[in-house]
Amino acid sequence: MSTPDRAELQRIAQTVDTNRKRMEALEQQIGRLEQIRIEQVQTIETLAAIPPEGTKGAMIPLGSGVQIIVDIPSNPGVVIDIGSRVQAENTLSEAFETISERGEELSRLIENLTEEFNNLEQETLDLANIFNEQIAELQGPEPELFGNANEEPPPSTEAVPKTTESKPKRRKRKRGTEFTLDD
């Protein structure tokens, strides 16, 4: 492989950053869609709890912890939003069917977005590995500590008494040379 150039490394880094931002957006979108799906399941369960003969004194939540007490007749009409703030009244069975179809569509959408997220994640990991390999290639091999392998290492300093406590050796990190996915 030829020596990587700076422009190519910048392009890879920008692509990784763009992919990371796209993955965050997909993750948020999937989260919102899963919340909607949970709401749909709850709606189906609530509609299923209505007895065929209706009920008296049912409490319907209005929001903010407020409920209204109503009598539900047998075979009640269910109003469903059909889009663009247009609502239509359906029978209970039609409402089940509509909500179930929407749930299936939503599940497929979540599945597609999850697959897109996984593909994007794999692409990002591959690019990050290529980036790291090219950085390592630019830095070249690590220098040998004692020069030539035939040379003897310098004499040990263990025989010399130490007057101060030795500090633990820290590995020096070269700043700006190692990139992670967070960079």
C-alpha positions as CSV (number, residue, x, y, z in Angstrom):
1,M,0.0,0.0,0.0
2,S,1.3,3.4,-0.8
3,T,2.0,6.0,1.8
4,P,-1.3,7.5,3.0
5,D,-1.6,11.2,2.4
6,R,-3.0,13.8,4.8
7,A,-6.1,14.6,2.6
8,E,-7.1,10.9,2.6
9,L,-6.7,10.7,6.4
10,Q,-8.8,13.9,6.8
11,R,-11.5,12.4,4.5
12,I,-11.6,9.2,6.5
13,A,-11.8,11.1,9.8
14,Q,-14.6,13.3,8.5
15,T,-16.5,10.3,7.2
16,V,-16.2,8.6,10.6
17,D,-17.5,11.8,12.3
18,T,-20.4,12.1,9.9
19,N,-21.2,8.4,10.4
20,R,-21.1,8.8,14.1
21,K,-23.5,11.7,14.0
22,R,-25.8,9.8,11.7
23,M,-25.8,6.8,14.0
24,E,-26.8,9.1,16.9
25,A,-29.7,10.5,14.9
26,L,-30.8,6.9,13.9
27,E,-30.6,5.8,17.5
28,Q,-32.8,8.7,18.6
29,Q,-35.3,8.0,15.8
30,I,-35.4,4.3,16.7
31,G,-36.1,5.3,20.3
32,R,-39.0,7.6,19.3
33,L,-40.5,4.9,17.0
34,E,-40.2,2.3,19.8
35,Q,-42.1,4.7,22.1
36,I,-44.9,5.0,19.5
37,R,-45.0,1.2,19.1
38,I,-45.4,0.8,22.9
39,E,-48.2,3.4,22.8
40,Q,-49.9,1.4,20.0
41,V,-49.7,-1.8,22.0
42,Q,-51.2,-0.1,25.0
43,T,-54.0,1.2,22.8
44,I,-54.8,-2.2,21.5
45,E,-54.8,-3.6,25.0
46,T,-57.2,-0.8,26.2
47,L,-59.5,-1.4,23.3
48,A,-59.5,-5.1,23.9
49,A,-60.5,-4.5,27.5
50,I,-63.8,-2.9,26.5
51,P,-66.5,-5.6,26.8
52,P,-68.7,-6.2,23.8
53,E,-71.8,-5.2,25.7
54,G,-70.1,-1.9,26.7
55,T,-69.5,-0.6,30.3
56,K,-70.6,2.0,32.7
57,G,-68.3,4.3,34.6
58,A,-65.1,3.7,32.6
59,M,-62.3,6.2,33.3
60,I,-60.7,7.7,30.2
61,P,-57.4,9.5,30.7
62,L,-57.3,13.0,29.4
63,G,-53.6,13.7,30.4
64,S,-51.9,15.4,33.3
65,G,-53.3,12.8,35.7
66,V,-56.9,13.8,34.8
67,Q,-59.5,11.2,33.9
68,I,-63.1,11.5,32.8
69,I,-65.8,8.9,33.8
70,V,-67.9,7.8,30.8
71,D,-70.4,5.1,29.8
72,I,-69.2,3.1,26.8
73,P,-72.1,1.7,24.7
74,S,-71.9,-1.7,23.0
75,N,-70.1,-1.6,19.7
76,P,-68.7,1.9,20.3
77,G,-67.3,4.1,17.6
78,V,-63.5,4.7,17.7
79,V,-62.1,7.9,16.2
80,I,-58.7,7.4,14.6
81,D,-56.3,10.0,13.1
82,I,-55.9,9.1,9.5
83,G,-53.3,11.7,8.7
84,S,-52.9,15.5,8.3
85,R,-55.1,16.1,11.4
86,V,-58.0,14.3,9.7
87,Q,-59.9,11.9,11.9
88,A,-62.4,9.2,11.0
89,E,-64.8,7.1,13.1
90,N,-64.4,3.3,12.8
91,T,-65.9,0.4,14.5
92,L,-64.0,-1.4,17.2
93,S,-62.9,-4.2,14.9
94,E,-61.8,-1.7,12.2
95,A,-59.8,0.2,14.8
96,F,-58.0,-3.0,15.8
97,E,-57.2,-3.7,12.2
98,T,-55.9,-0.2,11.5
99,I,-53.8,-0.1,14.6
100,S,-52.4,-3.6,14.0
101,E,-51.4,-2.6,10.4
102,R,-49.7,0.5,11.6
103,G,-47.9,-1.5,14.2
104,E,-46.6,-3.9,11.5
105,E,-45.4,-1.0,9.4
106,L,-43.8,0.6,12.4
107,S,-42.0,-2.7,13.2
108,R,-40.7,-3.0,9.7
109,L,-39.5,0.6,9.8
110,I,-37.7,0.0,13.1
111,E,-36.1,-3.1,11.7
112,N,-34.9,-1.3,8.6
113,L,-33.5,1.6,10.7
114,T,-31.8,-0.9,13.0
115,E,-30.2,-2.6,10.0
116,E,-29.1,0.7,8.6
117,F,-27.6,1.6,12.0
118,N,-25.7,-1.8,12.2
119,N,-24.4,-1.3,8.6
120,L,-23.3,2.2,9.4
121,E,-21.6,1.1,12.6
122,Q,-19.7,-1.7,10.8
123,E,-18.6,0.8,8.1
124,T,-17.5,3.3,10.7
125,L,-15.4,0.6,12.5
126,D,-13.8,-0.5,9.2
127,L,-12.9,3.1,8.4
128,A,-11.5,3.7,11.9
129,N,-9.3,0.6,11.5
130,I,-8.1,1.8,8.1
131,F,-7.4,5.2,9.7
132,N,-5.5,3.7,12.6
133,E,-3.4,1.5,10.2
134,Q,-2.5,4.4,8.0
135,I,-1.5,6.5,11.1
136,A,0.7,3.6,12.2
137,E,2.2,3.4,8.7
138,L,2.9,7.2,8.8
139,Q,4.6,6.9,12.2
140,G,6.8,4.1,11.0
141,P,8.3,1.3,13.1
142,E,9.1,1.9,16.8
143,P,12.8,2.7,17.3
144,E,14.9,0.0,19.0
145,L,15.8,0.8,22.6
146,F,19.4,-0.3,22.4
147,G,20.2,0.3,18.8
148,N,21.6,-2.8,17.0
149,A,20.6,-6.2,18.3
150,N,24.3,-7.2,18.4
151,E,25.1,-4.4,20.8
152,E,25.0,-5.1,24.5
153,P,22.5,-3.1,26.6
154,P,23.9,-0.4,28.9
155,P,25.1,-1.7,32.3
156,S,22.4,-2.1,35.0
157,T,22.0,0.6,37.5
158,E,20.9,-1.7,40.3
159,A,24.3,-1.7,41.9
160,V,24.1,2.0,42.5
161,P,22.1,2.8,45.7
162,K,19.1,5.1,45.1
163,T,18.7,8.0,47.4
164,T,15.2,9.0,46.3
165,E,12.1,6.9,45.8
166,S,11.7,6.0,42.2
167,K,8.4,7.1,40.6
168,P,6.4,4.6,38.7
169,K,7.2,4.8,35.0
170,R,4.5,6.3,32.9
171,R,4.1,5.6,29.3
172,K,4.4,8.8,27.3
173,R,1.5,9.4,25.0
174,K,2.1,11.1,21.8
175,R,-0.5,13.8,21.6
176,G,-2.5,14.1,18.5
177,T,-1.3,10.9,16.9
178,E,-3.8,8.4,18.1
179,F,-7.4,8.9,17.0
180,T,-10.4,7.1,18.4
181,L,-14.0,7.2,17.3
182,D,-14.6,9.9,19.9
183,D,-12.1,12.3,18.1
